[in-house]
Amino acid sequence: MSENGVNDALPRMSKEKAEAWAQHWVESMARTTKSEIIPNTSKANFTNCTGKNGETAEDGRFTLMFNARAKLPRSQYTKAVKALRNELETQGFKIVGYEEGPGQERGAYGVQASHPKDRQYVSAGDVAEDQWSLSVDTPCLLPPDAEQQQF
C-alpha cells in the first residue's frame, strides 16, 4: 500500500459482473423492503474513475451507478426504510443518511449507507407516489485483465 493510497490495488471486476452484482443488490433491497421492481426501470451508468487527487487513468478502471424503481405503497414506507436500515447495519454498512417521515412530500423516507471495507454505496428513497428508488454505486473497479496504472 502506498502512503497516500493513490496506488493501492483496486478491486477487479468486469463491467458485466459489476452490473450483475449491482442488480443483485437492488433486487435484495427490494426483497428487504417488500417492494416490487418495476419492469424496464433498471439503468446501469458506467463512468471513468477519478482519483482522490483528481488523477485520471487510461487502464480501463470504472465505476457503476445502478438504479431501479420499485412499487411500494406509501403506507409501507416507514416499515420498509426501517427494515432496510437494519439489514444494512447487520451487513456492516455505515448509515450516512436516514429519514422516516412523517411527511407526505417526496423525499421524506429514505436510507443511504456506505460499506467501510468494500466501499460500495447504496441508497433507497421515495421518489413518487407509491414508488421507491433503489440504487447501488460501486467503488472504482479495474477490469480483470488490465494492468493497473501507477501515479
Rosetta constraint file for C-alpha pairs under 8 A:
AtomPair CA 1 CA 5 HARMONIC 6.37 0.50
AtomPair CA 1 CA 7 HARMONIC 7.03 0.50
AtomPair CA 1 CA 8 HARMONIC 5.11 0.50
AtomPair CA 1 CA 9 HARMONIC 7.64 0.50
AtomPair CA 2 CA 6 HARMONIC 6.62 0.50
AtomPair CA 2 CA 7 HARMONIC 5.89 0.50
AtomPair CA 2 CA 8 HARMONIC 6.06 0.50
AtomPair CA 6 CA 51 HARMONIC 7.30 0.50
AtomPair CA 6 CA 52 HARMONIC 7.44 0.50
AtomPair CA 6 CA 150 HARMONIC 8.00 0.50
AtomPair CA 6 CA 151 HARMONIC 6.86 0.50
AtomPair CA 7 CA 150 HARMONIC 5.70 0.50
AtomPair CA 7 CA 151 HARMONIC 6.44 0.50
AtomPair CA 9 CA 148 HARMONIC 7.59 0.50
AtomPair CA 10 CA 140 HARMONIC 6.90 0.50
AtomPair CA 10 CA 141 HARMONIC 5.99 0.50
AtomPair CA 10 CA 142 HARMONIC 6.10 0.50
AtomPair CA 10 CA 148 HARMONIC 7.81 0.50
AtomPair CA 11 CA 140 HARMONIC 7.43 0.50
AtomPair CA 11 CA 141 HARMONIC 5.30 0.50
AtomPair CA 11 CA 142 HARMONIC 6.17 0.50
AtomPair CA 12 CA 141 HARMONIC 5.51 0.50
AtomPair CA 12 CA 142 HARMONIC 4.65 0.50
AtomPair CA 12 CA 143 HARMONIC 5.47 0.50
AtomPair CA 12 CA 144 HARMONIC 5.17 0.50
AtomPair CA 13 CA 17 HARMONIC 6.24 0.50
AtomPair CA 13 CA 18 HARMONIC 6.14 0.50
AtomPair CA 13 CA 141 HARMONIC 6.11 0.50
AtomPair CA 13 CA 142 HARMONIC 6.04 0.50
AtomPair CA 13 CA 143 HARMONIC 5.16 0.50
AtomPair CA 13 CA 144 HARMONIC 5.61 0.50
AtomPair CA 14 CA 18 HARMONIC 6.06 0.50
AtomPair CA 14 CA 142 HARMONIC 7.43 0.50
AtomPair CA 14 CA 143 HARMONIC 4.88 0.50
AtomPair CA 14 CA 144 HARMONIC 6.19 0.50
AtomPair CA 15 CA 19 HARMONIC 6.10 0.50
AtomPair CA 15 CA 143 HARMONIC 7.30 0.50
AtomPair CA 16 CA 20 HARMONIC 6.28 0.50
AtomPair CA 17 CA 21 HARMONIC 5.99 0.50
AtomPair CA 18 CA 22 HARMONIC 6.08 0.50
AtomPair CA 18 CA 64 HARMONIC 7.34 0.50
AtomPair CA 18 CA 138 HARMONIC 7.92 0.50
AtomPair CA 19 CA 23 HARMONIC 6.02 0.50
AtomPair CA 19 CA 44 HARMONIC 6.87 0.50
AtomPair CA 19 CA 64 HARMONIC 7.42 0.50
AtomPair CA 19 CA 66 HARMONIC 7.32 0.50
AtomPair CA 20 CA 24 HARMONIC 6.13 0.50
AtomPair CA 21 CA 25 HARMONIC 6.40 0.50
AtomPair CA 22 CA 26 HARMONIC 6.29 0.50
AtomPair CA 22 CA 66 HARMONIC 6.23 0.50
AtomPair CA 22 CA 136 HARMONIC 6.01 0.50
AtomPair CA 22 CA 137 HARMONIC 7.80 0.50
AtomPair CA 22 CA 138 HARMONIC 7.82 0.50
AtomPair CA 23 CA 27 HARMONIC 6.13 0.50
AtomPair CA 23 CA 66 HARMONIC 7.10 0.50
AtomPair CA 24 CA 28 HARMONIC 6.08 0.50
AtomPair CA 25 CA 29 HARMONIC 6.21 0.50
AtomPair CA 25 CA 136 HARMONIC 7.13 0.50
AtomPair CA 26 CA 30 HARMONIC 6.23 0.50
AtomPair CA 26 CA 67 HARMONIC 7.44 0.50
AtomPair CA 26 CA 68 HARMONIC 7.18 0.50
AtomPair CA 26 CA 134 HARMONIC 5.95 0.50
AtomPair CA 26 CA 135 HARMONIC 6.29 0.50
AtomPair CA 26 CA 136 HARMONIC 6.91 0.50
AtomPair CA 27 CA 31 HARMONIC 6.30 0.50
AtomPair CA 27 CA 37 HARMONIC 7.49 0.50
AtomPair CA 28 CA 32 HARMONIC 6.20 0.50
AtomPair CA 29 CA 33 HARMONIC 6.14 0.50
AtomPair CA 29 CA 84 HARMONIC 6.83 0.50
AtomPair CA 29 CA 134 HARMONIC 7.14 0.50
AtomPair CA 30 CA 34 HARMONIC 5.81 0.50
AtomPair CA 30 CA 35 HARMONIC 4.94 0.50
AtomPair CA 30 CA 36 HARMONIC 6.20 0.50
AtomPair CA 30 CA 37 HARMONIC 6.75 0.50
AtomPair CA 30 CA 70 HARMONIC 7.15 0.50
AtomPair CA 30 CA 134 HARMONIC 7.57 0.50
AtomPair CA 31 CA 35 HARMONIC 6.31 0.50
AtomPair CA 31 CA 36 HARMONIC 7.71 0.50
AtomPair CA 32 CA 80 HARMONIC 7.34 0.50
AtomPair CA 32 CA 83 HARMONIC 6.53 0.50
AtomPair CA 32 CA 84 HARMONIC 6.00 0.50
AtomPair CA 32 CA 87 HARMONIC 7.67 0.50
AtomPair CA 33 CA 79 HARMONIC 7.74 0.50
AtomPair CA 33 CA 80 HARMONIC 4.37 0.50
AtomPair CA 33 CA 81 HARMONIC 6.91 0.50
AtomPair CA 33 CA 83 HARMONIC 6.40 0.50
AtomPair CA 33 CA 84 HARMONIC 6.16 0.50
AtomPair CA 34 CA 72 HARMONIC 7.52 0.50
AtomPair CA 34 CA 80 HARMONIC 7.03 0.50
AtomPair CA 35 CA 70 HARMONIC 5.87 0.50
AtomPair CA 35 CA 71 HARMONIC 5.50 0.50
AtomPair CA 35 CA 72 HARMONIC 5.00 0.50
AtomPair CA 36 CA 70 HARMONIC 5.02 0.50
AtomPair CA 36 CA 71 HARMONIC 5.10 0.50
AtomPair CA 36 CA 72 HARMONIC 6.94 0.50
AtomPair CA 37 CA 41 HARMONIC 7.80 0.50
AtomPair CA 37 CA 68 HARMONIC 6.81 0.50
AtomPair CA 37 CA 69 HARMONIC 5.82 0.50
AtomPair CA 37 CA 70 HARMONIC 3.94 0.50
AtomPair CA 37 CA 71 HARMONIC 6.27 0.50
AtomPair CA 38 CA 68 HARMONIC 7.49 0.50
AtomPair CA 38 CA 69 HARMONIC 5.71 0.50
AtomPair CA 38 CA 70 HARMONIC 5.04 0.50
AtomPair CA 38 CA 71 HARMONIC 6.41 0.50
AtomPair CA 41 CA 67 HARMONIC 7.79 0.50
AtomPair CA 41 CA 68 HARMONIC 5.18 0.50
AtomPair CA 41 CA 69 HARMONIC 5.71 0.50
AtomPair CA 42 CA 66 HARMONIC 7.18 0.50
AtomPair CA 42 CA 67 HARMONIC 5.54 0.50
AtomPair CA 42 CA 68 HARMONIC 4.13 0.50
AtomPair CA 42 CA 69 HARMONIC 6.96 0.50
AtomPair CA 43 CA 66 HARMONIC 5.64 0.50
AtomPair CA 43 CA 67 HARMONIC 5.33 0.50
AtomPair CA 43 CA 68 HARMONIC 6.36 0.50
AtomPair CA 44 CA 64 HARMONIC 6.71 0.50
AtomPair CA 44 CA 65 HARMONIC 5.93 0.50
AtomPair CA 44 CA 66 HARMONIC 4.51 0.50
AtomPair CA 44 CA 67 HARMONIC 6.68 0.50
AtomPair CA 45 CA 64 HARMONIC 5.63 0.50
AtomPair CA 45 CA 65 HARMONIC 5.13 0.50
AtomPair CA 45 CA 66 HARMONIC 6.28 0.50
AtomPair CA 46 CA 62 HARMONIC 6.50 0.50
AtomPair CA 46 CA 63 HARMONIC 5.70 0.50
AtomPair CA 46 CA 64 HARMONIC 4.55 0.50
AtomPair CA 46 CA 65 HARMONIC 6.49 0.50
AtomPair CA 47 CA 62 HARMONIC 5.53 0.50
AtomPair CA 47 CA 63 HARMONIC 5.41 0.50
AtomPair CA 47 CA 64 HARMONIC 6.48 0.50
AtomPair CA 48 CA 56 HARMONIC 7.97 0.50
AtomPair CA 48 CA 60 HARMONIC 7.62 0.50
AtomPair CA 48 CA 61 HARMONIC 6.30 0.50
AtomPair CA 48 CA 62 HARMONIC 4.53 0.50
AtomPair CA 48 CA 63 HARMONIC 6.27 0.50
AtomPair CA 49 CA 56 HARMONIC 6.61 0.50
AtomPair CA 49 CA 57 HARMONIC 7.53 0.50
AtomPair CA 49 CA 61 HARMONIC 6.05 0.50
AtomPair CA 49 CA 62 HARMONIC 5.06 0.50
AtomPair CA 49 CA 63 HARMONIC 6.04 0.50
AtomPair CA 49 CA 140 HARMONIC 5.90 0.50
AtomPair CA 50 CA 54 HARMONIC 5.68 0.50
AtomPair CA 50 CA 55 HARMONIC 5.70 0.50
AtomPair CA 50 CA 56 HARMONIC 5.07 0.50
AtomPair CA 50 CA 57 HARMONIC 7.68 0.50
AtomPair CA 51 CA 55 HARMONIC 4.84 0.50
AtomPair CA 51 CA 56 HARMONIC 6.28 0.50
AtomPair CA 55 CA 151 HARMONIC 7.89 0.50
AtomPair CA 57 CA 61 HARMONIC 7.25 0.50
AtomPair CA 57 CA 149 HARMONIC 6.49 0.50
AtomPair CA 58 CA 149 HARMONIC 7.26 0.50
AtomPair CA 59 CA 142 HARMONIC 7.67 0.50
AtomPair CA 59 CA 146 HARMONIC 6.27 0.50
AtomPair CA 59 CA 147 HARMONIC 6.60 0.50
AtomPair CA 59 CA 148 HARMONIC 6.06 0.50
AtomPair CA 59 CA 149 HARMONIC 5.90 0.50
AtomPair CA 60 CA 142 HARMONIC 6.41 0.50
AtomPair CA 60 CA 143 HARMONIC 6.55 0.50
AtomPair CA 60 CA 146 HARMONIC 6.99 0.50
AtomPair CA 61 CA 140 HARMONIC 6.42 0.50
AtomPair CA 61 CA 141 HARMONIC 5.40 0.50
AtomPair CA 61 CA 142 HARMONIC 4.38 0.50
AtomPair CA 61 CA 143 HARMONIC 6.51 0.50
AtomPair CA 62 CA 140 HARMONIC 5.46 0.50
AtomPair CA 62 CA 141 HARMONIC 5.36 0.50
AtomPair CA 62 CA 142 HARMONIC 6.56 0.50
AtomPair CA 63 CA 137 HARMONIC 7.26 0.50
AtomPair CA 63 CA 138 HARMONIC 5.62 0.50
AtomPair CA 63 CA 139 HARMONIC 5.90 0.50
AtomPair CA 63 CA 140 HARMONIC 4.88 0.50
AtomPair CA 63 CA 141 HARMONIC 6.09 0.50
AtomPair CA 64 CA 136 HARMONIC 7.92 0.50
AtomPair CA 64 CA 137 HARMONIC 5.64 0.50
AtomPair CA 64 CA 138 HARMONIC 5.35 0.50
AtomPair CA 64 CA 139 HARMONIC 7.75 0.50
AtomPair CA 65 CA 135 HARMONIC 7.16 0.50
AtomPair CA 65 CA 136 HARMONIC 5.87 0.50
AtomPair CA 65 CA 137 HARMONIC 4.45 0.50
AtomPair CA 65 CA 138 HARMONIC 6.66 0.50
AtomPair CA 66 CA 135 HARMONIC 5.50 0.50
AtomPair CA 66 CA 136 HARMONIC 5.26 0.50
AtomPair CA 66 CA 137 HARMONIC 6.36 0.50
AtomPair CA 67 CA 133 HARMONIC 7.00 0.50
AtomPair CA 67 CA 134 HARMONIC 5.67 0.50
AtomPair CA 67 CA 135 HARMONIC 4.22 0.50
AtomPair CA 67 CA 136 HARMONIC 6.54 0.50
AtomPair CA 68 CA 133 HARMONIC 5.93 0.50
AtomPair CA 68 CA 134 HARMONIC 5.44 0.50
AtomPair CA 68 CA 135 HARMONIC 6.47 0.50
AtomPair CA 69 CA 131 HARMONIC 6.57 0.50
AtomPair CA 69 CA 132 HARMONIC 5.61 0.50
AtomPair CA 69 CA 133 HARMONIC 4.62 0.50
AtomPair CA 69 CA 134 HARMONIC 6.19 0.50
AtomPair CA 70 CA 131 HARMONIC 5.62 0.50
AtomPair CA 70 CA 132 HARMONIC 5.07 0.50
AtomPair CA 70 CA 133 HARMONIC 6.31 0.50
AtomPair CA 70 CA 134 HARMONIC 7.34 0.50
AtomPair CA 71 CA 130 HARMONIC 5.78 0.50
AtomPair CA 71 CA 131 HARMONIC 4.82 0.50
AtomPair CA 71 CA 132 HARMONIC 6.25 0.50
AtomPair CA 72 CA 76 HARMONIC 6.75 0.50
AtomPair CA 72 CA 77 HARMONIC 7.21 0.50
AtomPair CA 72 CA 130 HARMONIC 4.97 0.50
AtomPair CA 72 CA 131 HARMONIC 5.59 0.50
AtomPair CA 72 CA 132 HARMONIC 6.37 0.50
AtomPair CA 73 CA 77 HARMONIC 6.99 0.50
AtomPair CA 73 CA 129 HARMONIC 7.92 0.50
AtomPair CA 73 CA 130 HARMONIC 4.66 0.50
AtomPair CA 73 CA 131 HARMONIC 7.48 0.50
AtomPair CA 74 CA 129 HARMONIC 6.93 0.50
AtomPair CA 74 CA 130 HARMONIC 5.20 0.50
AtomPair CA 76 CA 80 HARMONIC 5.99 0.50
AtomPair CA 77 CA 81 HARMONIC 6.05 0.50
AtomPair CA 77 CA 100 HARMONIC 7.57 0.50
AtomPair CA 77 CA 109 HARMONIC 6.65 0.50
AtomPair CA 77 CA 126 HARMONIC 7.88 0.50
AtomPair CA 78 CA 82 HARMONIC 6.22 0.50
AtomPair CA 78 CA 100 HARMONIC 5.49 0.50
AtomPair CA 78 CA 101 HARMONIC 7.16 0.50
AtomPair CA 78 CA 109 HARMONIC 7.06 0.50
AtomPair CA 79 CA 83 HARMONIC 6.16 0.50
AtomPair CA 80 CA 84 HARMONIC 6.17 0.50
AtomPair CA 81 CA 85 HARMONIC 6.08 0.50
AtomPair CA 81 CA 100 HARMONIC 6.71 0.50
AtomPair CA 81 CA 109 HARMONIC 6.85 0.50
AtomPair CA 81 CA 110 HARMONIC 6.00 0.50
AtomPair CA 81 CA 111 HARMONIC 6.50 0.50
AtomPair CA 81 CA 124 HARMONIC 7.86 0.50
AtomPair CA 81 CA 125 HARMONIC 7.95 0.50
AtomPair CA 82 CA 86 HARMONIC 6.14 0.50
AtomPair CA 82 CA 100 HARMONIC 7.70 0.50
AtomPair CA 83 CA 87 HARMONIC 6.18 0.50
AtomPair CA 84 CA 88 HARMONIC 6.07 0.50
AtomPair CA 84 CA 111 HARMONIC 7.62 0.50
AtomPair CA 85 CA 89 HARMONIC 6.19 0.50
AtomPair CA 85 CA 95 HARMONIC 7.29 0.50
AtomPair CA 85 CA 111 HARMONIC 6.47 0.50
AtomPair CA 86 CA 90 HARMONIC 6.18 0.50
AtomPair CA 87 CA 91 HARMONIC 6.33 0.50
AtomPair CA 88 CA 92 HARMONIC 6.49 0.50
AtomPair CA 88 CA 93 HARMONIC 5.31 0.50
AtomPair CA 88 CA 94 HARMONIC 7.77 0.50
AtomPair CA 88 CA 95 HARMONIC 7.80 0.50
AtomPair CA 88 CA 113 HARMONIC 7.37 0.50
AtomPair CA 89 CA 93 HARMONIC 5.02 0.50
AtomPair CA 89 CA 94 HARMONIC 6.49 0.50
AtomPair CA 89 CA 95 HARMONIC 7.15 0.50
AtomPair CA 92 CA 115 HARMONIC 6.51 0.50
AtomPair CA 92 CA 116 HARMONIC 7.83 0.50
AtomPair CA 93 CA 113 HARMONIC 5.92 0.50
AtomPair CA 93 CA 114 HARMONIC 5.42 0.50
AtomPair CA 93 CA 115 HARMONIC 4.42 0.50
AtomPair CA 93 CA 116 HARMONIC 6.77 0.50
AtomPair CA 94 CA 113 HARMONIC 5.40 0.50
AtomPair CA 94 CA 114 HARMONIC 5.37 0.50
AtomPair CA 94 CA 115 HARMONIC 6.04 0.50
AtomPair CA 94 CA 116 HARMONIC 6.99 0.50
AtomPair CA 95 CA 111 HARMONIC 7.28 0.50
AtomPair CA 95 CA 112 HARMONIC 6.00 0.50
AtomPair CA 95 CA 113 HARMONIC 4.32 0.50
AtomPair CA 95 CA 114 HARMONIC 6.65 0.50
AtomPair CA 96 CA 111 HARMONIC 7.77 0.50
AtomPair CA 96 CA 112 HARMONIC 5.55 0.50
AtomPair CA 96 CA 113 HARMONIC 5.17 0.50
AtomPair CA 96 CA 114 HARMONIC 6.98 0.50
AtomPair CA 97 CA 110 HARMONIC 7.67 0.50
AtomPair CA 97 CA 111 HARMONIC 5.48 0.50
AtomPair CA 97 CA 112 HARMONIC 4.83 0.50
AtomPair CA 97 CA 113 HARMONIC 6.81 0.50
AtomPair CA 98 CA 109 HARMONIC 7.52 0.50
AtomPair CA 98 CA 110 HARMONIC 5.66 0.50
AtomPair CA 98 CA 111 HARMONIC 4.44 0.50
AtomPair CA 98 CA 112 HARMONIC 6.44 0.50
AtomPair CA 99 CA 108 HARMONIC 5.98 0.50
AtomPair CA 99 CA 109 HARMONIC 4.80 0.50
AtomPair CA 99 CA 110 HARMONIC 5.13 0.50
AtomPair CA 99 CA 111 HARMONIC 6.48 0.50
AtomPair CA 100 CA 108 HARMONIC 6.25 0.50
AtomPair CA 100 CA 109 HARMONIC 4.52 0.50
AtomPair CA 100 CA 110 HARMONIC 6.50 0.50
AtomPair CA 101 CA 108 HARMONIC 4.75 0.50
AtomPair CA 101 CA 109 HARMONIC 5.42 0.50
AtomPair CA 102 CA 108 HARMONIC 6.92 0.50
AtomPair CA 103 CA 108 HARMONIC 5.53 0.50
AtomPair CA 104 CA 108 HARMONIC 6.75 0.50
AtomPair CA 106 CA 126 HARMONIC 6.09 0.50
AtomPair CA 106 CA 127 HARMONIC 5.73 0.50
AtomPair CA 106 CA 128 HARMONIC 6.31 0.50
AtomPair CA 106 CA 129 HARMONIC 7.88 0.50
AtomPair CA 107 CA 125 HARMONIC 6.46 0.50
AtomPair CA 107 CA 126 HARMONIC 5.53 0.50
AtomPair CA 107 CA 127 HARMONIC 6.38 0.50
AtomPair CA 108 CA 125 HARMONIC 7.98 0.50
AtomPair CA 108 CA 126 HARMONIC 7.17 0.50
AtomPair CA 109 CA 125 HARMONIC 5.56 0.50
AtomPair CA 109 CA 126 HARMONIC 5.82 0.50
AtomPair CA 110 CA 123 HARMONIC 7.31 0.50
AtomPair CA 110 CA 124 HARMONIC 5.33 0.50
AtomPair CA 110 CA 125 HARMONIC 3.89 0.50
AtomPair CA 110 CA 126 HARMONIC 6.53 0.50
AtomPair CA 111 CA 123 HARMONIC 5.59 0.50
AtomPair CA 111 CA 124 HARMONIC 5.47 0.50
AtomPair CA 111 CA 125 HARMONIC 6.46 0.50
AtomPair CA 112 CA 121 HARMONIC 7.38 0.50
AtomPair CA 112 CA 122 HARMONIC 5.82 0.50
AtomPair CA 112 CA 123 HARMONIC 4.24 0.50
AtomPair CA 112 CA 124 HARMONIC 6.58 0.50
AtomPair CA 113 CA 121 HARMONIC 5.72 0.50
AtomPair CA 113 CA 122 HARMONIC 5.42 0.50
AtomPair CA 113 CA 123 HARMONIC 6.33 0.50
AtomPair CA 114 CA 119 HARMONIC 6.21 0.50
AtomPair CA 114 CA 120 HARMONIC 5.75 0.50
AtomPair CA 114 CA 121 HARMONIC 4.33 0.50
AtomPair CA 114 CA 122 HARMONIC 6.39 0.50
AtomPair CA 115 CA 119 HARMONIC 4.83 0.50
AtomPair CA 115 CA 120 HARMONIC 5.56 0.50
AtomPair CA 115 CA 121 HARMONIC 6.52 0.50
AtomPair CA 118 CA 139 HARMONIC 7.65 0.50
AtomPair CA 119 CA 138 HARMONIC 7.15 0.50
AtomPair CA 119 CA 139 HARMONIC 5.62 0.50
AtomPair CA 120 CA 136 HARMONIC 7.09 0.50
AtomPair CA 120 CA 137 HARMONIC 5.71 0.50
AtomPair CA 120 CA 138 HARMONIC 4.71 0.50
AtomPair CA 120 CA 139 HARMONIC 5.49 0.50
AtomPair CA 121 CA 136 HARMONIC 5.74 0.50
AtomPair CA 121 CA 137 HARMONIC 5.06 0.50
AtomPair CA 121 CA 138 HARMONIC 6.59 0.50
AtomPair CA 121 CA 139 HARMONIC 7.97 0.50
AtomPair CA 122 CA 134 HARMONIC 7.67 0.50
AtomPair CA 122 CA 135 HARMONIC 5.61 0.50
AtomPair CA 122 CA 136 HARMONIC 4.45 0.50
AtomPair CA 122 CA 137 HARMONIC 6.30 0.50
AtomPair CA 123 CA 133 HARMONIC 7.89 0.50
AtomPair CA 123 CA 134 HARMONIC 5.94 0.50
AtomPair CA 123 CA 135 HARMONIC 5.31 0.50
AtomPair CA 123 CA 136 HARMONIC 6.61 0.50
AtomPair CA 124 CA 132 HARMONIC 6.75 0.50
AtomPair CA 124 CA 133 HARMONIC 5.36 0.50
AtomPair CA 124 CA 134 HARMONIC 4.48 0.50
AtomPair CA 124 CA 135 HARMONIC 6.36 0.50
AtomPair CA 125 CA 132 HARMONIC 5.43 0.50
AtomPair CA 125 CA 133 HARMONIC 5.36 0.50
AtomPair CA 125 CA 134 HARMONIC 6.91 0.50
AtomPair CA 126 CA 130 HARMONIC 7.61 0.50
AtomPair CA 126 CA 131 HARMONIC 5.86 0.50
AtomPair CA 126 CA 132 HARMONIC 4.37 0.50
AtomPair CA 126 CA 133 HARMONIC 6.14 0.50
AtomPair CA 127 CA 131 HARMONIC 5.82 0.50
AtomPair CA 127 CA 132 HARMONIC 5.65 0.50
AtomPair CA 127 CA 133 HARMONIC 6.25 0.50
AtomPair CA 128 CA 132 HARMONIC 7.10 0.50
AtomPair CA 142 CA 146 HARMONIC 6.73 0.50
AtomPair CA 142 CA 148 HARMONIC 7.32 0.50
